[in-house]
Each structure stands twice: as structure tokens, then as C-alpha cells.
Amino acid sequence: MVSDMPAPNFVELSLDDRRRISAAIQAAERQTSGELVCVLARSSVDATALPIVLAALAALMLPWLLVFLTTLPVLIILSLQLALFVVLAVLLSLPRVRVALLPAATRRALAHQAAMEQFVLRGIGRTEGRTGVLVFVSLAERYARIIADEAIASRVVRAEWQGAIDALIEHMRQGHIADGFVIAIERCGSVLATHFPAEAEEHSGLPDRIYLI
């Protein structure tokens, strides 16, 4: 249910892409009593003190190096110190750089936490019958996961979602984000239809859309 993948350089989806994903969700939900929600995140790491700490340490070391290696005036040294701090703080705070500074295990943990937060925030755990499913992707962390609510998780083994994850990741590698979600939704729908077929007068309690965060 979890896998690393190369991170595409973009997160934008066109209006047509979002409509195709919504249509795929609607088609899948016509086969099942389960409900699907998709979330695509640019990054799961909103902020971290690490870039600032590293920039500050480098700026603190610079004067000592300049004092021993040059005869620059103190004012120039202090100006260079400030400039170094600002430049490093900006560069290290860029999403890709900031994420790369973190250990792989930390990145996965933060992405998992973000997925669980979205599961709660989007109301997936409040569906009637506890049959909600989240398809979550975080690009910066190269993370994809499918999270099923308790009624589904109790009957569907984790391995059954792997086909959807594999298809999603394969299309992501090619930069085809919308296609990846559409195929993953179709495969999730097939899994859900097997274990939770549609009931009479079934209606969706969650928006049939993808959230971009």
C-alpha cells in the first residue's frame, strides 16, 4: 500500500483532468457501497526548522573563517554573514531541498501523518457503514498510499490494493498524474465491488473529486 516513486516537477491538474478523475470516482462508486476520495499533495512537510538551523550554523561559522583567512573589515564580514544566512535560508527552504534534508524514514512518517490527517479532514471516517477509501499521493516525499476505513480494512487484505498503487506509480513516473489516478480509482472500484457491491438506492455522501493541497 506504500511505495516510493520519482517526484514529478509539477502538481497542477487541468480542469479536464479533474473532471476525468471525478467521472472515474462516480463510475467506480456505482459498482460499490464504498466511497472514494483522492488527495494530491505537493508536499507533506509544511514547515521545518532544519533549514533555518543549518543556515544559522553556516552563518555563525563564516566570520571565524574570514577572520583567519582574510583581513576584511568587520562591517564587511557581518554583511557577508547576513547575506549567507538569507541565501541559505531561502535555498534550503525550497520544497524539494527541504524534503531532501530529511531522512527517508522521516519523510515517510510525515507523509503518512499527512495522509491520516486528510482521511479525517475529508470526512472519510464518518461515512455510513465505515466504507470510505482514501487514495493519497505526496509528490515531494515520493509517497503513495491507500487508506481504507475499518469496515473495508477488516475484509480486504492490504495486498489487494497493490495493483492500484502499482498502476498509480507507473503513470506518475511518466508524468501522467491524472491517468494514474483514473486507473487507480478503477482498480480500487473493482476491489470494492467484489467485497462491497452496490446496494439499492446507494448515494454518495462524499464529494466525487480530487483535492489538491
HELIX and SHEET records of a PDB file:
HELIX    1   1 LEU A   15  GLU A   29  1                                  15    
HELIX    2   2 LEU A   50  LEU A   69  1                                  20    
HELIX    3   3 VAL A   74  LEU A   92  1                                  19    
HELIX    4   4 PRO A   95  ALA A  100  1                                   6    
HELIX    5   5 ALA A  104  LEU A  121  1                                  18    
HELIX    6   6 ILE A  124  ARG A  126  5                                   3    
HELIX    7   7 GLU A  150  ALA A  153  1                                   4    
HELIX    8   8 ARG A  158  TRP A  161  5                                   4    
HELIX    9   9 GLN A  162  ARG A  173  1                                  12    
HELIX   10  10 ILE A  177  HIS A  195  1                                  19    
SHEET    1   A 5 VAL A   2  ASP A   4  0                                        
SHEET    2   A 5 TYR A 143  ALA A 148 -1                                        
SHEET    3   A 5 GLY A 132  SER A 138 -1                                        
SHEET    4   A 5 GLU A  35  ALA A  41  1                                        
SHEET    5   A 5 ILE A 210  LEU A 212  1                                        
END                                                                             
